[in-house]
């Protein structure tokens, strides 16, 4: 995995304060946000690096490990345990280590542990976990489908289950960084960003929508046609329906995550549409209606 200098990504130096990091992150994130750079793959890549850099540098413990171990910072605890074990067994004669930069740590890591043995076995380290963001439209999450992702130059075909939610993270085992000394590979964590470009509001598996109803239909009752995510349905409006009334269409909501053929409900709110530009005849009819003192 190529080394990314998180300080350089945010345009700050190593002495930057938490306030400096936050300010730099906001500035860079605004500049390279995908919404401001549509279809710009380089901007999208940079935006991901900016978020990754902020995630590490804004966290004091992660930043400390990163400053000490560079791109191998996620192996810090394993490294310390192995180093302590080697101290107990005795360090290699004539070999000392007094620190170094983030860039040269990997060379030290390899020379220190490439052929090292602890209790008769090679020291093995798990590969680094990778994090990625996948943007989907709401309708993309309505049905199970496959997509091919390119992670560090390698194509990975994954199945995206219907019903995945915004902000949800799934793990693809073994598709992270390569392990050290035949250690297991890390995992790939994919966080979904669901863009709702529909008239529906989603809450889990339930959907919500407002529908206009004419005044005459609300008063006298009648049929209306309503759009759902999987087609149109005919609904019967009861006579004397009040503005803001809610009805439930069972099973017409969003798929439940990893539950085959199970759906939430669709809740419809009636918005009674008042007439405008009445004809003289219509006005007379309303005047007659007013005389009944409803």
Secondary structure, 3 states (H helix, E strand, C coil): CCCCCHHHHHCCCCCCCHHHHHHHHHHHHHHHCCCCCCCCHHHHHHHHHHHHHHHHHCCHHHHHHHHHHHHHHHHHHHHHHHHHHHHHHCCCCCCCCCCCCCCCHHHHHHHHHCCCEECCEECCECCCCEEEEEEEEHHHHCCCEEEEEEECCEEEEEEECCCCCCCCEEEECCCCCCCECCCCCCCEEEEEEEECCCCCEEECCEEEEEEEEEHHHHHHCEEEEEEECCEEEEEEECCCCCCCCEEEECCCCCECCCCCCCECCEEEEEEEECCCCCCHHHHHHHHHHHCCCC
